[in-house]
Amino acid sequence: MQRLPNRRAAGEATIATMTQELDWSQWITTGEAAALTGYSTSNFRKALARGLLQGRKKGRDWFLVRADVLRYAEEMRHLGAARHDPWRTGARQRSRDAAESA
């Protein structure tokens, strides 16, 4: 899964402008995302912190794009048990290749 740019890197003015232009009808809270997918709200907050999902904080709540939540949940279901394997990105193979070529 590709990581998104760090949400903290954007300037305050950019975030304010983006917030004003958002179509909030497509956004859901982490609680709604949890109810929709069966994952916990903390799972979505962790995915936000890791840059796996984009979100916006409005007041005390985090909001996520509904389509992104469904895509993320489908990808996690597709990975199955491999979603817990930190080497699934191919890092192990790259490290073996580098060791063999050295």
DODRENKOL-113010 format. One record per residue (C-alpha): residue number from 0; x, y, z. Coordinates in Angstrom, 1 decimal. Example, Ala and Ser with C-alpha at 12.3 -4.5 7.8 and 13.67 -1.06 7.14 Angstrom:
BEGIN
> n|c1|c2|c3
> 0|12.3|-4.5|7.8;
> 1|13.7|-1.1|7.1;
This chain:
BEGIN
> n|c1|c2|c3
> 0|0.0|0.0|0.0;
> 1|1.4|3.4|-0.9;
> 2|1.9|5.9|1.8;
> 3|0.4|9.3|1.4;
> 4|2.3|12.5|2.1;
> 5|2.5|13.5|5.7;
> 6|-0.6|15.4|6.6;
> 7|1.4|17.6|9.0;
> 8|3.6|18.9|6.1;
> 9|0.8|21.1|4.7;
> 10|0.7|24.7|5.8;
> 11|-2.2|26.0|8.0;
> 12|-3.5|28.2|5.1;
> 13|-3.5|25.3|2.7;
> 14|-5.5|23.2|5.2;
> 15|-8.0|26.0|5.8;
> 16|-8.5|26.4|2.0;
> 17|-8.9|22.7|1.5;
> 18|-11.4|22.4|4.3;
> 19|-13.6|25.1|2.8;
> 20|-13.6|23.4|-0.6;
> 21|-14.4|19.9|0.7;
> 22|-17.7|18.1|-0.2;
> 23|-18.5|16.8|3.3;
> 24|-21.2|14.5|2.0;
> 25|-18.6|12.1|0.9;
> 26|-16.8|12.0|4.3;
> 27|-17.5|9.8|7.3;
> 28|-16.2|9.7|10.8;
> 29|-13.9|7.0|12.2;
> 30|-16.9|5.7|14.1;
> 31|-18.9|5.4|10.9;
> 32|-16.0|3.8|9.1;
> 33|-15.7|1.2|12.0;
> 34|-19.4|0.4|11.7;
> 35|-19.1|0.1|8.0;
> 36|-16.1|-2.2|7.9;
> 37|-15.9|-4.0|11.2;
> 38|-12.5|-2.5|12.0;
> 39|-12.0|-0.5|15.2;
> 40|-11.8|3.3|15.3;
> 41|-8.3|3.1|16.6;
> 42|-7.3|1.1|13.5;
> 43|-8.4|4.0|11.4;
> 44|-6.6|6.5|13.6;
> 45|-3.4|4.4|13.2;
> 46|-3.9|4.2|9.5;
> 47|-4.2|8.0|9.4;
> 48|-1.0|8.4|11.5;
> 49|0.9|6.0|9.3;
> 50|-0.2|7.9|6.1;
> 51|-2.2|4.9|4.8;
> 52|-5.4|7.0|4.7;
> 53|-6.0|10.7|4.3;
> 54|-8.3|12.4|6.7;
> 55|-9.3|15.8|8.1;
> 56|-9.9|16.7|11.7;
> 57|-13.0|18.8|12.3;
> 58|-13.4|19.6|15.9;
> 59|-12.6|16.5|17.9;
> 60|-13.5|14.0|15.1;
> 61|-11.5|12.7|12.2;
> 62|-13.2|12.4|8.9;
> 63|-12.3|10.0|6.1;
> 64|-13.4|9.7|2.5;
> 65|-15.9|6.9|2.3;
> 66|-14.5|5.4|-0.9;
> 67|-11.0|5.4|0.6;
> 68|-12.2|3.5|3.6;
> 69|-13.9|0.9|1.5;
> 70|-10.8|0.6|-0.7;
> 71|-8.6|0.2|2.4;
> 72|-10.9|-2.4|4.0;
> 73|-11.0|-4.4|0.7;
> 74|-7.2|-4.3|0.4;
> 75|-6.8|-5.6|4.0;
> 76|-9.3|-8.4|3.4;
> 77|-7.4|-9.3|0.2;
> 78|-4.1|-9.4|2.1;
> 79|-5.6|-11.7|4.7;
> 80|-3.0|-12.8|7.3;
> 81|-0.2|-11.3|5.2;
> 82|-1.4|-7.8|6.3;
> 83|0.5|-8.5|9.5;
> 84|3.8|-9.4|7.7;
> 85|6.1|-6.4|7.8;
> 86|8.1|-7.9|4.9;
> 87|5.2|-8.1|2.4;
> 88|6.5|-5.1|0.6;
> 89|9.4|-7.1|-0.8;
> 90|12.0|-5.6|1.6;
> 91|13.2|-9.1|2.5;
> 92|13.8|-10.1|-1.1;
> 93|15.6|-6.8|-1.8;
> 94|17.9|-7.3|1.2;
> 95|18.7|-10.9|0.0;
> 96|19.5|-9.6|-3.5;
> 97|21.7|-6.9|-2.0;
> 98|23.6|-9.4|0.2;
> 99|24.1|-11.8|-2.8;
> 100|25.4|-9.1|-5.0;
> 101|27.9|-7.9|-2.4;
